[in-house]
Amino acid sequence: MKEFPTINKRTITSAIATVYDPMGWYIPLLHRAKVFLQSLWKDPYEWDAGLPKEKADERHIQCFEGGVILESAEKIPYEICADQFCITLEAPSAVERVTFPPDIVLHEHKVQWKFTQEGK
């Protein structure tokens, strides 16, 4: 993912827009990023003005080549699946980095983020 020197509404919108998702499979992964962007419109931030550090650090998801970094305050066990590859996080930490095998290209496979039975 492209690194931006300044975090502002424009760079956040650009980062979200770079995720190619015509079928909507990444919606569970991108939802928090979109909610964060919506929260910026509630506050009087200018389009190109840098965000305060405490606001810029409220990131909840970050995509990287071959996987995702998930941030969740809930400690509920969950499972991330793409194609036949699944990883179960029984005791997730606040930030988890999930890397998929090289043969899985994320935009070609359905990715699921679901809570396991123990988390219900």
MDTraj code that builds the backbone (N, CA, C; nanometers):
import mdtraj as md
import numpy as np

residues = "MET LYS GLU PHE PRO THR ILE ASN LYS ARG THR ILE THR SER ALA ILE ALA THR VAL TYR ASP PRO MET GLY TRP TYR ILE PRO LEU LEU HIS ARG ALA LYS VAL PHE LEU GLN SER LEU TRP LYS ASP PRO TYR GLU TRP ASP ALA GLY LEU PRO LYS GLU LYS ALA ASP GLU ARG HIS ILE GLN CYS PHE GLU GLY GLY VAL ILE LEU GLU SER ALA GLU LYS ILE PRO TYR GLU ILE CYS ALA ASP GLN PHE CYS ILE THR LEU GLU ALA PRO SER ALA VAL GLU ARG VAL THR PHE PRO PRO ASP ILE VAL LEU HIS GLU HIS LYS VAL GLN TRP LYS PHE THR GLN GLU GLY LYS".split()
xyz = np.array([
    [0.0840, -0.1171, 0.0000],
    [0.0000, 0.0000, 0.0000],
    [0.0883, 0.1231, 0.0000],
    [0.0463, 0.2235, -0.0717],
    [0.1218, 0.3469, -0.0836],
    [0.1270, 0.4200, 0.0506],
    [0.2445, 0.4709, 0.0849],
    [0.2599, 0.5491, 0.2077],
    [0.2339, 0.6959, 0.1760],
    [0.1626, 0.7654, 0.2626],
    [0.1316, 0.9057, 0.2432],
    [0.2052, 0.9876, 0.3480],
    [0.2731, 1.0977, 0.3057],
    [0.3459, 1.1791, 0.4033],
    [0.2529, 1.2514, 0.5002],
    [0.1347, 1.2908, 0.4546],
    [0.0380, 1.3606, 0.5384],
    [-0.0924, 1.2830, 0.5380],
    [-0.1489, 1.2621, 0.6548],
    [-0.2783, 1.1945, 0.6646],
    [-0.3862, 1.3025, 0.6659],
    [-0.4740, 1.2991, 0.5655],
    [-0.5861, 1.3925, 0.5586],
    [-0.7033, 1.3231, 0.4899],
    [-0.8139, 1.3941, 0.4737],
    [-0.9319, 1.3333, 0.4119],
    [-0.9015, 1.2803, 0.2721],
    [-0.8216, 1.3560, 0.1966],
    [-0.7906, 1.3162, 0.0588],
    [-0.7112, 1.1854, 0.0548],
    [-0.6083, 1.1715, 0.1395],
    [-0.5255, 1.0506, 0.1361],
    [-0.6018, 0.9294, 0.1890],
    [-0.6886, 0.9492, 0.2869],
    [-0.7688, 0.8377, 0.3387],
    [-0.8675, 0.7902, 0.2327],
    [-0.9326, 0.8842, 0.1655],
    [-1.0250, 0.8485, 0.0574],
    [-0.9510, 0.7756, -0.0536],
    [-0.8320, 0.8226, -0.0877],
    [-0.7515, 0.7588, -0.1918],
    [-0.7134, 0.6166, -0.1529],
    [-0.6736, 0.5958, -0.0279],
    [-0.6341, 0.4619, 0.0175],
    [-0.7519, 0.3649, 0.0122],
    [-0.8699, 0.4095, 0.0527],
    [-0.9883, 0.3233, 0.0485],
    [-1.0260, 0.2923, -0.0957],
    [-1.0156, 0.3922, -0.1831],
    [-1.0548, 0.3745, -0.3230],
    [-0.9606, 0.2825, -0.4000],
    [-0.8384, 0.2601, -0.3507],
    [-0.7447, 0.1739, -0.4231],
    [-0.7776, 0.0258, -0.4093],
    [-0.8657, -0.0101, -0.3174],
    [-0.9024, -0.1506, -0.2985],
    [-1.0079, -0.1869, -0.4023],
    [-0.9715, -0.2737, -0.4952],
    [-1.0614, -0.3176, -0.6017],
    [-1.1522, -0.4267, -0.5463],
    [-1.2808, -0.3987, -0.5372],
    [-1.3753, -0.4918, -0.4757],
    [-1.5106, -0.4864, -0.5467],
    [-1.5176, -0.5330, -0.6726],
    [-1.6431, -0.5218, -0.7471],
    [-1.7553, -0.6093, -0.6917],
    [-1.7231, -0.7168, -0.6228],
    [-1.8252, -0.8077, -0.5710],
    [-1.8619, -0.7791, -0.4249],
    [-1.7908, -0.6890, -0.3592],
    [-1.8227, -0.6544, -0.2215],
    [-1.7720, -0.7529, -0.1182],
    [-1.6732, -0.8333, -0.1531],
    [-1.6223, -0.9340, -0.0601],
    [-1.5385, -0.8748, 0.0522],
    [-1.4832, -0.7564, 0.0313],
    [-1.3995, -0.6944, 0.1341],
    [-1.4786, -0.6026, 0.2264],
    [-1.6085, -0.5967, 0.2106],
    [-1.6897, -0.5064, 0.2926],
    [-1.6636, -0.5247, 0.4420],
    [-1.6587, -0.6486, 0.4948],
    [-1.6308, -0.6615, 0.6388],
    [-1.4939, -0.6061, 0.6781],
    [-1.3990, -0.6100, 0.5865],
    [-1.2652, -0.5608, 0.6170],
    [-1.2546, -0.4095, 0.6002],
    [-1.3308, -0.3528, 0.5084],
    [-1.3216, -0.2100, 0.4806],
    [-1.4221, -0.1256, 0.5590],
    [-1.5152, -0.1899, 0.6241],
    [-1.6222, -0.1162, 0.6922],
    [-1.5681, -0.0143, 0.7922],
    [-1.4759, -0.0546, 0.8754],
    [-1.4237, 0.0375, 0.9775],
    [-1.3496, 0.1550, 0.9153],
    [-1.2776, 0.1294, 0.8058],
    [-1.2076, 0.2395, 0.7388],
    [-1.3081, 0.3407, 0.6846],
    [-1.4179, 0.2923, 0.6297],
    [-1.5201, 0.3827, 0.5759],
    [-1.5930, 0.4573, 0.6876],
    [-1.6169, 0.3917, 0.7991],
    [-1.6796, 0.4589, 0.9140],
    [-1.5864, 0.5675, 0.9674],
    [-1.4561, 0.5383, 0.9713],
    [-1.3588, 0.6383, 1.0149],
    [-1.3628, 0.7593, 0.9219],
    [-1.3685, 0.7356, 0.7912],
    [-1.3761, 0.8461, 0.6956],
    [-1.5032, 0.9282, 0.7182],
    [-1.6138, 0.8613, 0.7438],
    [-1.7383, 0.9336, 0.7715],
    [-1.7260, 1.0192, 0.8972],
    [-1.6538, 0.9678, 0.9972],
    [-1.6385, 1.0452, 1.1212],
    [-1.5596, 1.1737, 1.0972],
    [-1.4722, 1.1732, 0.9965],
    [-1.3953, 1.2940, 0.9658],
    [-1.4848, 1.4054, 0.9127],
    [-1.5939, 1.3680, 0.8467],
    [-1.6849, 1.4690, 0.7923],
    [-1.7694, 1.5331, 0.9016],
    [-1.7810, 1.4684, 1.0163],
    [-1.8568, 1.5263, 1.1277],
    [-1.7779, 1.6372, 1.1962],
    [-1.6452, 1.6295, 1.1873],
    [-1.5583, 1.7302, 1.2470],
    [-1.5171, 1.8302, 1.1390],
    [-1.4782, 1.9511, 1.1775],
    [-1.4476, 2.0551, 1.0780],
    [-1.3071, 2.0438, 1.0175],
    [-1.2712, 1.9279, 0.9632],
    [-1.1400, 1.9120, 0.9004],
    [-1.1491, 1.9511, 0.7538],
    [-1.0513, 2.0254, 0.7068],
    [-1.0456, 2.0617, 0.5652],
    [-0.9986, 1.9417, 0.4840],
    [-1.0288, 1.9436, 0.3547],
    [-0.9976, 1.8332, 0.2646],
    [-0.8481, 1.7996, 0.2638],
    [-0.7614, 1.9023, 0.2590],
    [-0.6170, 1.8798, 0.2504],
    [-0.5418, 1.9146, 0.3787],
    [-0.6115, 1.9492, 0.4840],
    [-0.5452, 1.9817, 0.6107],
    [-0.5064, 1.8528, 0.6816],
    [-0.3865, 1.8488, 0.7355],
    [-0.3418, 1.7311, 0.8097],
    [-0.4270, 1.7092, 0.9340],
    [-0.4488, 1.5833, 0.9664],
    [-0.5282, 1.5504, 1.0852],
    [-0.4408, 1.5572, 1.2096],
    [-0.4989, 1.5887, 1.3250],
    [-0.4228, 1.5818, 1.4497],
    [-0.3736, 1.4384, 1.4722],
    [-0.2606, 1.4232, 1.5389],
    [-0.2007, 1.2909, 1.5573],
    [-0.2970, 1.1912, 1.6215],
    [-0.3706, 1.2331, 1.7240],
    [-0.4617, 1.1387, 1.7907],
    [-0.5727, 1.0918, 1.6967],
    [-0.6160, 1.1770, 1.6042],
    [-0.7198, 1.1363, 1.5084],
    [-0.6585, 1.0480, 1.3991],
    [-0.5389, 1.0809, 1.3536],
    [-0.4734, 1.0029, 1.2478],
    [-0.4375, 0.8628, 1.2947],
    [-0.4170, 0.8443, 1.4245],
    [-0.3798, 0.7133, 1.4775],
    [-0.4991, 0.6220, 1.5015],
    [-0.6204, 0.6647, 1.4688],
    [-0.7398, 0.5836, 1.4886],
    [-0.7633, 0.4865, 1.3735],
    [-0.6603, 0.4415, 1.3080],
    [-0.6776, 0.3477, 1.1968],
    [-0.7204, 0.2123, 1.2504],
    [-0.8081, 0.1459, 1.1779],
    [-0.8588, 0.0169, 1.2221],
    [-0.8209, -0.0970, 1.1283],
    [-0.7868, -0.0645, 1.0058],
    [-0.7502, -0.1690, 0.9104],
    [-0.6466, -0.1135, 0.8144],
    [-0.5535, -0.1987, 0.7774],
    [-0.4518, -0.1603, 0.6812],
    [-0.4270, -0.2791, 0.5907],
    [-0.4362, -0.2577, 0.4623],
    [-0.4094, -0.3640, 0.3658],
    [-0.2634, -0.3571, 0.3248],
    [-0.2044, -0.4720, 0.3029],
    [-0.0703, -0.4786, 0.2472],
    [-0.0701, -0.5914, 0.1465],
    [0.0317, -0.5969, 0.0631],
    [0.0364, -0.6991, -0.0407],
    [0.0406, -0.8371, 0.0232],
    [-0.0616, -0.9168, -0.0030],
    [-0.0664, -1.0523, 0.0491],
    [-0.1427, -1.0700, 0.1785],
    [-0.2061, -0.9644, 0.2294],
    [-0.2801, -0.9815, 0.3534],
    [-0.3387, -0.8534, 0.4069],
    [-0.3804, -0.8593, 0.5328],
    [-0.4416, -0.7443, 0.5983],
    [-0.3941, -0.7352, 0.7429],
    [-0.3993, -0.6163, 0.7971],
    [-0.3763, -0.5943, 0.9395],
    [-0.5102, -0.5502, 0.9966],
    [-0.5596, -0.6234, 1.0946],
    [-0.6904, -0.5968, 1.1539],
    [-0.6728, -0.5439, 1.2952],
    [-0.7489, -0.4420, 1.3292],
    [-0.7469, -0.3891, 1.4651],
    [-0.8888, -0.3952, 1.5191],
    [-0.9054, -0.4638, 1.6304],
    [-1.0380, -0.4797, 1.6887],
    [-1.0274, -0.4745, 1.8400],
    [-1.1112, -0.3941, 1.9006],
    [-1.1112, -0.3840, 2.0466],
    [-1.1733, -0.5078, 2.1104],
    [-1.2588, -0.5781, 2.0353],
    [-1.3230, -0.6980, 2.0880],
    [-1.2239, -0.8137, 2.0910],
    [-1.2291, -0.8913, 2.1956],
    [-1.1403, -1.0074, 2.2095],
    [-1.2134, -1.1358, 2.1734],
    [-1.3119, -1.1265, 2.0851],
    [-1.3909, -1.2423, 2.0438],
    [-1.3122, -1.3211, 1.9394],
    [-1.3016, -1.4537, 1.9542],
    [-1.2314, -1.5338, 1.8537],
    [-1.2970, -1.5186, 1.7165],
    [-1.2146, -1.5100, 1.6122],
    [-1.2691, -1.5011, 1.4780],
    [-1.1802, -1.5749, 1.3792],
    [-1.2315, -1.5924, 1.2592],
    [-1.1642, -1.6691, 1.1551],
    [-1.1574, -1.5848, 1.0281],
    [-1.0415, -1.5861, 0.9637],
    [-1.0228, -1.5186, 0.8353],
    [-0.9991, -1.6272, 0.7317],
    [-1.0771, -1.6256, 0.6237],
    [-1.0647, -1.7279, 0.5196],
    [-1.0546, -1.6638, 0.3823],
    [-0.9719, -1.7221, 0.2972],
    [-0.9637, -1.6861, 0.1558],
    [-0.9390, -1.8156, 0.0804],
    [-1.0282, -1.8489, -0.0112],
    [-1.0227, -1.9743, -0.0853],
    [-1.0226, -2.0896, 0.0158],
    [-0.9267, -2.1816, 0.0089],
    [-0.9205, -2.2949, 0.1013],
    [-0.8348, -2.2654, 0.2247],
    [-0.7729, -2.1491, 0.2301],
    [-0.6858, -2.1119, 0.3415],
    [-0.7669, -2.0407, 0.4495],
    [-0.7614, -2.0913, 0.5715],
    [-0.8290, -2.0276, 0.6854],
    [-0.7325, -2.0192, 0.8023],
    [-0.7424, -1.9128, 0.8766],
    [-0.6656, -1.8991, 0.9995],
    [-0.7643, -1.8587, 1.1089],
    [-0.7597, -1.9305, 1.2209],
    [-0.8481, -1.9017, 1.3336],
    [-0.7674, -1.8323, 1.4420],
    [-0.8183, -1.7219, 1.4902],
    [-0.7544, -1.6474, 1.5973],
    [-0.8383, -1.6681, 1.7227],
    [-0.7943, -1.7621, 1.8066],
    [-0.8697, -1.7995, 1.9273],
    [-0.8643, -1.6919, 2.0349],
    [-0.7488, -1.6297, 2.0512],
    [-0.7325, -1.5237, 2.1508],
    [-0.6686, -1.4040, 2.0808],
    [-0.7468, -1.3339, 1.9991],
    [-0.6886, -1.2258, 1.9196],
    [-0.6390, -1.1104, 2.0058],
    [-0.5283, -1.0530, 1.9627],
    [-0.4788, -0.9331, 2.0299],
    [-0.5473, -0.8125, 1.9662],
    [-0.5162, -0.6943, 2.0143],
    [-0.5808, -0.5739, 1.9620],
    [-0.5480, -0.5530, 1.8145],
    [-0.4270, -0.5924, 1.7738],
    [-0.3859, -0.5780, 1.6341],
    [-0.3344, -0.7124, 1.5852],
    [-0.3891, -0.7592, 1.4751],
    [-0.3476, -0.8863, 1.4160],
    [-0.3056, -0.8642, 1.2717],
    [-0.1942, -0.9243, 1.2336],
    [-0.1484, -0.9205, 1.0944],
    [-0.1749, -1.0587, 1.0354],
    [-0.2567, -1.0641, 0.9324],
    [-0.2927, -1.1899, 0.8681],
    [-0.2319, -1.1903, 0.7285],
    [-0.1440, -1.2872, 0.7032],
    [-0.0794, -1.3004, 0.5735],
    [-0.1335, -1.4235, 0.5038],
    [-0.1713, -1.4071, 0.3780],
    [-0.2226, -1.5182, 0.2998],
    [-0.1096, -1.5812, 0.2191],
    [-0.1203, -1.7113, 0.1847],
    [-0.0173, -1.7762, 0.1032],
    [-0.0021, -1.7057, -0.0321],
    [0.1172, -1.7171, -0.0939],
    [0.1413, -1.6467, -0.2204],
    [0.0476, -1.6874, -0.3341],
    [-0.0070, -1.8096, -0.3300],
    [-0.0944, -1.8525, -0.4391],
    [-0.2347, -1.7928, -0.4293],
    [-0.2656, -1.7221, -0.3215],
    [-0.3968, -1.6593, -0.3070],
    [-0.3838, -1.5109, -0.3388],
    [-0.4479, -1.4703, -0.4479],
    [-0.4535, -1.3296, -0.4859],
    [-0.5867, -1.2780, -0.4333],
    [-0.5815, -1.1825, -0.3415],
    [-0.7021, -1.1436, -0.2686],
    [-0.8169, -1.0998, -0.3580],
    [-0.7895, -1.0286, -0.4669],
    [-0.9022, -0.9829, -0.5488],
    [-0.9618, -1.0938, -0.6344],
    [-0.9043, -1.2149, -0.6296],
    [-0.9587, -1.3277, -0.7045],
    [-1.0349, -1.4259, -0.6164],
    [-1.0302, -1.4090, -0.4859],
    [-1.0944, -1.5035, -0.3943],
    [-1.1852, -1.4305, -0.2969],
    [-1.2865, -1.4995, -0.2528],
    [-1.3768, -1.4454, -0.1513],
    [-1.3063, -1.4524, -0.0161],
    [-1.3009, -1.3415, 0.0535],
    [-1.2400, -1.3358, 0.1863],
    [-1.3522, -1.3230, 0.2877],
    [-1.3489, -1.4077, 0.3901],
    [-1.4522, -1.4053, 0.4932],
    [-1.3890, -1.3751, 0.6285],
    [-1.4531, -1.2906, 0.7044],
    [-1.4121, -1.2597, 0.8410],
    [-1.5328, -1.2936, 0.9260],
    [-1.5257, -1.4046, 0.9994],
    [-1.6426, -1.4479, 1.0762],
    [-1.6019, -1.4864, 1.2175],
    [-1.6945, -1.4666, 1.3107],
    [-1.6704, -1.5047, 1.4487],
    [-1.6936, -1.6544, 1.4638],
    [-1.6126, -1.7191, 1.5471],
    [-1.6259, -1.8628, 1.5689],
    [-1.7336, -1.8894, 1.6729],
    [-1.7680, -2.0161, 1.6926],
    [-1.8750, -2.0550, 1.7854],
    [-1.8490, -2.0047, 1.9269],
    [-1.7233, -2.0083, 1.9714],
    [-1.6912, -1.9667, 2.1076],
    [-1.7200, -1.8193, 2.1288],
    [-1.7198, -1.7412, 2.0197],
    [-1.7409, -1.5979, 2.0312],
    [-1.8864, -1.5576, 2.0348],
    [-1.9789, -1.6527, 2.0160],
    [-2.1217, -1.6179, 2.0121],
    [-2.1770, -1.5989, 2.1508],
])
top = md.Topology()
chain = top.add_chain()
for i, resn in enumerate(residues, 1):
    res = top.add_residue(resn, chain, resSeq=i)
    for name in ("N", "CA", "C"):
        top.add_atom(name, md.element.get_by_symbol(name[0]), res)
traj = md.Trajectory(xyz[None], top)
